[in-house]
Amino acid sequence: MVAHLYGDDSEPSEPNLTGLLLVPVRSGPAGYAARMFRTPLGGRTAVGFTTAARLAATLGPDQAWIPLSEPALRALAEPLGVAAITVDPQLAAPAVTPVPLLTRRPAQNTRDAGALSAQAA
């Protein structure tokens, strides 16, 4: 939705059709802060969900959230340089899991070990 402003009119040209959004937050030293996300192309975006079920399906049931209107979310994100808002994103990358380190297979005999050291040199 593109909101066009006319003159000194601070109201958007189209009404807010989303109602209240459930905005993911994280706790910090000064209270809660809205989480900002990345689009598939790497741009920053604020995210809001229309239902708690959609938020839980995407970010997990333990994700904290606050209710905000779309204009309030835009006002919160604007000072951070975030202009995009994504409503009800459905795709999310899986959680990062540690990758086990590959272990080197020991040399089968001394002849193999000598060949390996000769190749390394």
MOKAGI-V590791 format. One record per residue. N is the residue number from 0. RES is the residue in three letters. SS is DSSP state (H for helix, E for strand, L for the rest). NEAR is the number of other C-alpha atoms within 8 Angstrom. Layout:
n & res & ss & near
N & RES & SS & NEAR
N & RES & SS & NEAR
This chain:
n & res & ss & near
0 & MET & L & 2
1 & VAL & L & 3
2 & ALA & L & 7
3 & HIS & L & 6
4 & LEU & L & 10
5 & TYR & L & 7
6 & GLY & L & 4
7 & ASP & L & 5
8 & ASP & L & 7
9 & SER & L & 6
10 & GLU & L & 5
11 & PRO & L & 9
12 & SER & L & 8
13 & GLU & L & 5
14 & PRO & L & 5
15 & ASN & L & 7
16 & LEU & L & 4
17 & THR & L & 8
18 & GLY & L & 8
19 & LEU & E & 9
20 & LEU & E & 13
21 & LEU & E & 14
22 & VAL & E & 13
23 & PRO & E & 12
24 & VAL & E & 12
25 & ARG & E & 9
26 & SER & E & 8
27 & GLY & E & 7
28 & PRO & L & 4
29 & ALA & L & 5
30 & GLY & E & 6
31 & TYR & E & 8
32 & ALA & E & 8
33 & ALA & E & 9
34 & ARG & L & 10
35 & MET & E & 8
36 & PHE & E & 8
37 & ARG & E & 9
38 & THR & L & 8
39 & PRO & L & 5
40 & LEU & L & 5
41 & GLY & L & 6
42 & GLY & L & 7
43 & ARG & E & 11
44 & THR & E & 13
45 & ALA & E & 16
46 & VAL & E & 14
47 & GLY & E & 12
48 & PHE & E & 13
49 & THR & L & 13
50 & THR & L & 8
51 & ALA & H & 8
52 & ALA & H & 6
53 & ARG & H & 10
54 & LEU & H & 15
55 & ALA & H & 11
56 & ALA & H & 8
57 & THR & H & 10
58 & LEU & H & 8
59 & GLY & L & 8
60 & PRO & L & 7
61 & ASP & L & 5
62 & GLN & L & 10
63 & ALA & L & 7
64 & TRP & E & 8
65 & ILE & E & 8
66 & PRO & E & 8
67 & LEU & E & 10
68 & SER & E & 10
69 & GLU & H & 11
70 & PRO & H & 7
71 & ALA & H & 8
72 & LEU & H & 10
73 & ARG & H & 11
74 & ALA & H & 8
75 & LEU & H & 8
76 & ALA & H & 11
77 & GLU & H & 9
78 & PRO & L & 7
79 & LEU & L & 6
80 & GLY & L & 6
81 & VAL & L & 10
82 & ALA & L & 10
83 & ALA & E & 7
84 & ILE & E & 9
85 & THR & E & 9
86 & VAL & E & 8
87 & ASP & L & 10
88 & PRO & L & 9
89 & GLN & L & 5
90 & LEU & L & 5
91 & ALA & L & 7
92 & ALA & L & 4
93 & PRO & L & 4
94 & ALA & L & 4
95 & VAL & L & 4
96 & THR & L & 4
97 & PRO & L & 4
98 & VAL & L & 4
99 & PRO & L & 4
100 & LEU & L & 4
101 & LEU & L & 4
102 & THR & L & 4
103 & ARG & L & 4
104 & ARG & L & 4
105 & PRO & L & 4
106 & ALA & L & 7
107 & GLN & L & 6
108 & ASN & L & 6
109 & THR & H & 7
110 & ARG & H & 6
111 & ASP & H & 9
112 & ALA & H & 10
113 & GLY & H & 8
114 & ALA & H & 8
115 & LEU & H & 8
116 & SER & H & 8
117 & ALA & H & 7
118 & GLN & H & 6
119 & ALA & H & 5
120 & ALA & L & 4
